[in-house]
Amino acid sequence: MTTETVKECYLDVLCSRCGEPIPIPPRVVSLQNEIANGETNVQFGFTLRCRLCEEEGVYLMSEIDKFQGEPRKRNVKTWAAGV
């Protein structure tokens, strides 16, 4: 019997400040699909906040890439404390 390991992957952009992968939310994935289908009046840029450095940045659809592994979890205690 063979066991295959399924590697997790997700769409991401790299943080413009620290270089950490930022997972793409479903709303941006749906925008990417609309662009691929040739629909007009679709935004080509979006903003995301990095889970590591908490810096917000503007990213382009062309910057989306596939990342292997699991997305980083946000440190809720640090984020809630405003640190």
N, C-alpha and C positions, 0 to 999 in steps of 0.2 A: 504494500500500500504506500503510495507516495503522498506527501503533504506539500501543497503549494503554499508559499507565503505570499499574501497579497499586500503589496506596498501601497500605503496610503499616499495620495497625491491631491493637491488642490491648486487652484489658480491663485497667483499672488503678484504683487509688485514689490520691488525692493525699496525700502525706506530711503528717501533722499538724504537723510541726515546720518543714520547709523548703519544702513545697509541690511537691516533685518527684513526677512520676508514678511509682508503684510497680506493676510488672506483677503481675497476679493469677496465682498458680500453678494448674495444672490441678485440684488437689484442691479448691480454692475454687470453681472453675467448676462442678465436679460437684455441690458443695453447692448452688450457685445453681440448677442444673437440678432438683435434688430439691425445693427449695422451690417452684419454678415448677410442678412436677407435683403439689403438694399433699401431699407425704409429710410425716409428722409426726416429731417428735424430731430435728429437724435444727437445727444451730447457726446462729444468725443473725449471729454475730460471729466474727472471726478476727484473728490477729496476723500482722503482716508487718514486715520490717526494710527500711528505706530503703537504696537502693544509693548514695545520695549522702552523707547525713549519718550513716548507720549506726544511726539511732535506730529502736527498735522501738515499734510502736503497735498499738492495738486498733481495728479498723475494722468497720463494719456492712455487710451485704449491700447496703443501700440506697445506700451510698457508691460502689459500683462504677460506672465510666463507661468509655466507649470512647475510646481515645486514638489519634490518627493519628501514624504514624512508627514507629521502631524503639525497643525498650526500651533504656535506658541500660545499658551494660556495667559490672559491678562492677570497681573497681580492686583486683585481687587482691593486688598488692604492698602497698598501703596497708592492706588488710584483714588480710593475714597478719602484718604488722608490728605490728598492734594500735594503729595511729595513728588 
